[in-house]
Amino acid sequence: MKTLVVEDDPVFSEVLATALRRRGFDVTVALTCEQATALIDAAPPDLAVVDLRIGTGSGLTLIPLLTRGPRPARTVVLTGYGSIATAVEAVKLGASQYLTKPADIEAIVAALTAPDAPAPGPLPDTPRPLSVKRVEWEHIQRVLTENQGNISATARALGVHRRTLQRKLQKRPVRR
């Protein structure tokens, strides 16, 4: 099956593409949203693995392109910056699965080939409440999503300096 991998890290994208090729997938790699859009328009893939953050762009913008038409591509969003807000947004846009990094190749292949089922959230369901840092991360992600990824508008909405918000967004999210 034709598979598109959209990942801005050239090393990770090549490792992922090689692992998928070894499992019989016909893989094409795009390092930018522009490359991915051109590849999707030229020959829509059957499957796609899309990073959430692609340089200065967002993988969320590619999901509608991948899932349109009579043969929508089964799309897996893969991110190191997982949040409930982006998971919900990805699924609303048509993503089949949402995985957080680090995800092993078996989990990615399972997400690509599994029959349609409800997409799991980025965090396991636990009775323990989220930490204050995780709640802060989730709130920032929700407000960022509401502002279509605009850092300045999000900073104004949160009442923080834009550079402070950028520093917070560059950190990995707290697990719990």
PyMOL commands that set and color helices and strands:
alter all, ss='L'
color gray80, all
select helices_A, chain A and resi 10-22+33-42+59-61+63-67+84-93+105-113+132-146+151-158+162-170
alter helices_A, ss='H'
color red, helices_A
select strands_A, chain A and resi 2-6+26-30+47-51+53-54+57-58+74-79+97-100
alter strands_A, ss='S'
color yellow, strands_A
deselect
rebuild
show_as cartoon
